[in-house]
Amino acid sequence: MKSKLALLGGGKIRKEVFPPHPIIGKEERKEVLEVLKTGLLSGFIAKAGDSFLGGPKVLQLEKEFGEYFNTKYAMAVNSATAGLHAAIASAGIGPGDEVIVSPYTMSASASSILMANAIPVFADIQDDIFCLNPDKVQEAISPRTKAILVVHLFGHPADMDAILSVAKKYNLIVIEDCAQSPGAVYKRKFVGTIGDIAVFSLNQHKTITTGEGGVIVTNNDELAEKARLIRNHGEVVVSDMNRDDIVNVLGWNYRMTELEAAVGIAQFRKLDKLTQSRIELADYLTEKLSNYEGITTPVVYPDSKHVYFVYSIKYDEKEVGITRELFVKALNAEGISFGAGYVKPIYLEPLYQKKICYGRNGCPFTCPYYKGKVYYNKGLCPTAEKLYEKELMLTGLCRFPLTIRDIEDVVRAFKKIFDNIDDLKVLNEGEIK
């Protein structure tokens, strides 16, 4: 006998709250206590010399990042947003320039371009791995294009060979946004080591965290030097360095504290364990959900390693017979946290619709150095819009410290909903065209 859906008054599948993320353990406490004993909460000074690069914990975190990803440089910053801005600015991108970016990502992927007084140009995404579509990138290129900002969304690598091919053809910088993908692999290379410069996030909700924070990685000497100056008030540091060749560096305070770096050291050493847990849980969930009509579980390209920052499902409401919103509401009622649609395509936000960023005059869109015409109309990126409005469902439950037993509750909730789908169709009558 089938049980009644919680949405319709029945009992819930999952009664207790799922364990929280992140997990802070003895390793993090040990690292933090070492900092507190020294009293050195930040080791940065905005002056040429050893302290220009930060304190011992910051340097240790950078060393371990560089060794893990086999990059020449790793630079800790106080957020991935700061890191993206520093990466863009270090590449010399500024007024009059365009940067191609995904519309379906956290807002900072695009706003960091505006911070450099450049213009975000949105190209549509692939409908299976949700990263930039290389063909649409090609179509978006103009004489003003200076870079492609690639987001490895949800933990799956973008199609980097095709994107690098376009970049090489037009002599473009490739910036990788790896906020959701630490440890992901594309053709035996870690994401973040494929383009010219990359940024990882250590935000509270990421796989590893310092609360707020990020790390820039690159093998390019010039980009690293510029990024370090941008991180630490570079406009006053270059005179100490006797560098008359660097005069156009405006620095910010993008410095990471010793306390944050201490937490980051302990967290980073757990990356492989945390990633493996995500993969095992996601693979199990995929196995159990793959036979339901109207549910498309995550696609993983043969040459890629997906690290599942979130677990994504493409939903076909005509096949299932009820709207995505009703299906998600039914899951939530069973105690299973799922969301519908991820973020609104960025260009539909007011800033882009009104084309005004700085002050009252529409800058940088009205900057006299900008000779292009950028469009942010509804319909610009139909794949991203369709995913947002109708097709995508997401959960963050495939993560440590959850176990297969926890994921079984997710599986049971899906089964319960499909067993009772006719009852939901009554609520949904007339909504599916």
N, C-alpha and C positions, 0 to 999 in steps of 0.2 A: 504494500500500500504506500503510495507516494505521500510525502509530508507536505503540509501547506507552506507556501512561501511566506517568509517573514514580512515582506511588503504587504501581504494580504492578511496579516494577523497571526501567522504561524511562528514557531520558534526559530531562533537564529542558528545558523551553522556554527559561527564563531562567537562565543560569548565573552572571551577574555581578549584584552588588548594585545596586539602583536608586540614583541620586544622592541625597544627603541633602538635608534641609530643616531649617532655613532656610539660605539662602546669605548669608554675611556678606562684603561686598566693601570696596573702597577707600573708598566713601562713608561707611560706618559707622565705619571706622577713623579717617578724617579727623575726623569729629564727636567721637569719643571722645578723640582726641589733644588736641583743643581744650580739652576739660574737664580732662584731666590736666595740661596746661600751666598752667591757672589754679589748680589745687589745690582748687577748690571742688567737692566731690563731692556736696553737698546744699546747696541754697540756702534751705531752710525754717527758719523760727523760729516757735515757738508764741507769737506776740505780734502784736497789731495793727500794721499797717505794711506796707511793700513786701515784706518777707521772709515775711510770712504766706502769700503766694501762691506762693512757691518761687523757684528760681533761673532764670537766663536760658534754659537749654535746656528746662526744663519749660515756661516761658512760651512759648517758640518752638513747641514741639510742640503746645501748646494752641491757639495762634494758627492754625497750619496746619490742625489738625483743624476748628476753628470755621469757617474760610474754606471748606474743602472741602465740609463738610456744611451750610454756611450757617446755623449756629446761633449764638445770641447768646453762649452759654457752652460752653466745653470745659474739663474739669478732669481732669488726669492723676492717677492713683492707682497704688498698687503692685500691684494685681491687679484683675481683673474681679470677683472675689468681694467684695473691699473696695468696689468701685464699686456693686455691687448692694445691699450692705448700706447704704451711704451714701445711695443713691437711695431705698430703702424708708424709712429713718429720716428723711430730709429731708421726706418726705411726711407725717410725723407718725404713721405706723403703729406700733402698739405693743400692749401687753397687751390681750387681749380681741378684737383684730381678726383678720380672715381675709383672706388673699390667694390668689386663684385662680392656679394655675400648672400647667404641663405636667408629667406624670410621666416624660416620655421626653426627658431632657436631662441635662446634667452636674449633679451633686448640688448645686452652689452656687446654682443657680436657686431651689431650695427652702430650703436651709440658711440663705441670707441672710435669709429671712423669719423663721426661728427666732431668728436673731441679734437681731432687733428684738422678740423675745418675742411675736411674732404666730404665727398658725397657717396652715401651707400647706394649701390645699384643692385636690386634684388633679382636673382635668377631662381627659377623654379627648381624643385627637388625631384629625386627619383621616388617612385611610388612604392618601392619595396624596402629600401634601406634608409630612406628619408634624408639623405645627404644631397649636396649640390649635384644637379644633373649636368654633366660636362657639355652636352649639346646646348643646353640653355645658357651655360656660361659663355660658350662661343658666341651665341647670338647677342649677348649683352655687352660685348666688348666694343669700345669706342676709342677714338684717338686719345681720350682723356684717362683711359683705364691704366692704373699703375700696379694693381695688386688683386689677387684673389684670396679672400678670407674663407677658408674651408672649415666647416664645423663637422666633426665626427659625432653625429647625433646619436644619443641613447646608448653609446658604447660600440657602435659598428663603424669601421673605417669607411671613409668616402672612397670613390673610385679614383685613386690618386694617380695612376698611370695616365689616364685620360685627361685629368686636370693638369698634370705637369706638362703634358704634350701641348695643351692650349697655352699654358704659361710660357713655355719655351718659344713657341711660334711668335708670340707677341712681346717677349722679353718682360714678363711680369713677375713680381715678387709673389711667393706663395706663403701665406701665414696660416698655420694650423691652430684652430681652436679645439684643444683636447680636454676641455673642462669636464666632459662626461665620459672620457675614454682612456684614463690612465691604464697602461698595460695592454691596450688593444693592439693588434698586429695586422699589418697589410703586407702580404708577400714577404714574410720573414723580417719585416722591419717594424719597429714600434711606431705607432702614430706619434707625431711630434718630431720625428727624425727624418722625415721625407721631404718636407718643404724647406724654406729658407730660415724660418723662425717659428716657434710654437709656444703656446701658453697652456699650462695646466691649472686647474682650480683646486683650492683646498678649503672651499666653502663648507659650512656646517653640514650640508646635505650631500656632499660628494662622498665617493668611496673612501677616501682618506681625507682628513680634515685638520685644520688648525683653528677652526671657528670661522675666520676670514683669512684669506691668503691665496697666493698663487706662485707659480714658478715659470719663468721664461727659459727656454732652452734653444740653443743655436750652435752651429759650428762656424759661423761667420764672424770674423774678428771685428769688423766695422760695426755690424749690427749689435754685437755684445757691448762694445765700448759706448755706443750711443745709448743703448738701453740702460746701462748703469748710470750714465749721466742724467738721463731723464728720471730715473728712480730717485736720485739724491741731489736735487737742487743744482743741476749741472751748470746753470748759467754763472754761478759764482765759483765753481770748481775748476773750470777750464783755465782761468787765469793762474791758479795755483800750479797747473800742469804745464804752463808755458806753451799752450797749444793755440797759436794764432790761427790755425787752420780750422778750428771748431768754434764758430761764433754763433751759429744759429741753433743752439740747444737751449730750450726752455725746460727746466727741470721742475718736477713736482716732488712731493713727499710721498713716495710709493714704497717706503721702507717697511720691512717686516720686523716685529719686535723679537727679542730673544725668547720670550715666553711662548709666542706662537711657533717659532722655529723649533723649540724644545718638544712641543706636542707633535709637530710635523715629523721630526726625526723618528719618534716612536711609531707614529701612524704609518709612515712610509715603509718602514721595515715589515709591516703587516700586509702590504699591498698584494703580494702574490696569494697569500692565504685568503684575503677578503675577496679577491677576484675569482679564485677557484670556487669559492662558496657560491658566488653569484652564478657562475656558469653551470654548476651542478644543479642548483635549484631551478634555473631557467630551462635547462635541458629536460629535467623531469616534468616541468609544467607543460612544455611543448609536446612531449610524448603523450601526455594525458589529454591535451586539448585538441590535438591535430585532426581528430576524426569528426569534429563537429562542423556541420555545414554552416557556412557564413562566418566562420572564425578562421582567420589566417594568422598563424603564429609567426614569430620573428623569422625573417629570412637571414641566413648567414652565408655569405659568399664563400666558395671553396678555398679561396686564398686569404681568408680573413679570420681573425679571432675577435669575436664579439664579447664585450665584458659587461654588458647588461646594467648600465647605470639605471635604466628602467626597462621593464618588460613591456613590449608593445604588441598590440593586436590590431589587425585590420578587420573591421566589422562590416558585414554586408546586411543592412537592415531588411532588404527585400528577401534575402535568403532565409534569414532568421524569422522574420515576420513581425518584429516590433522595432521601435526606434532604438538607436544606440543609447539615448538618454534614459529610456525606461529600463533597458538592460542593466546599465550602470547603477541606476537607482535600486534595482533588485539585488545586485551584488552588494552594494553598500548596506542594504537592509539586513543582509545575511552576515554582516560583520567583516566583509571583505573590501578593503579599500582599493577602489579603481577610480580613475578619472576619465573624462571624455574630452578628446580633442587637443590636448597639450595647450600651447599658447596660440593666441590670435596671430596670424601672419603680421609681422612687425610693421609693414608699410600701411596697415589699416589703423594704426594707432594715431591719435590726434596730431602729434608732432609732425608726422610725415604727411598726413592729410592736409594740414595747414601749411606745411613747408616753412616752418619757422622754428629756429633753435635758439640762437643768441639774440637777446634784446628784442626789439619790436619790428625789425626791418627785414626779417626773413633770412638772415644769415644762417649757415653758409650758402643756402640755395640761391640767394641773390648776390653773392659775392662777385665783384666785377672780374675776378680772375676765372670764374666758372663760366665757360662758354657753351655748356651743354644744356640739355633740357631733360630732366628726369621725371618719370611718371610713376605715381603710386596708386593708380586706380584699382578699384575692385575688379577682379578678373586677371590681374597682372600675373599671378602664379596659381593657375587653377588646381594643380596637384596639391599644393600646400593648403589652399582654401578648402578643398574637398576633404582632406584629412582632418582639418580643424572642425569643419561643420558637421561631418557625417560619419567618418570612417575610423578614426583612431581611438583606441582605448589603451590606457596605461596603468601600470601599477609599479610601485617601488618595493614590493614584497620579496623579490628574489635577492636576498641579501643576508649576510651574517648579522645577528646570531640565529636567524630563522633556520629551521631544519626541514627535511622532507615531510616530517609530520605536520608542520605548519602549512606547507604548500598543499598537503592533502585536503586541508579545509578549503582552499581555493578551488581545488578540483571538485570537491563535493558540492560547493556552491554553484559552479557551472552546471553540474549534472542536475541539481535540484531545479534550476531555472529552466533548463531544456525539458525536463520531465513535466514541468508545469507551464510550458510556453503558451498553451491554449488559453489558460486563465489570464495571462498577460495580454494576449491578443485582444481580449474583450476590452481591456483598458485602452488599448492602442488602436482600436478600430477606426479606420478612416485616415490614419496618419501616414501609412505606407502607400505611396502612389505606384 
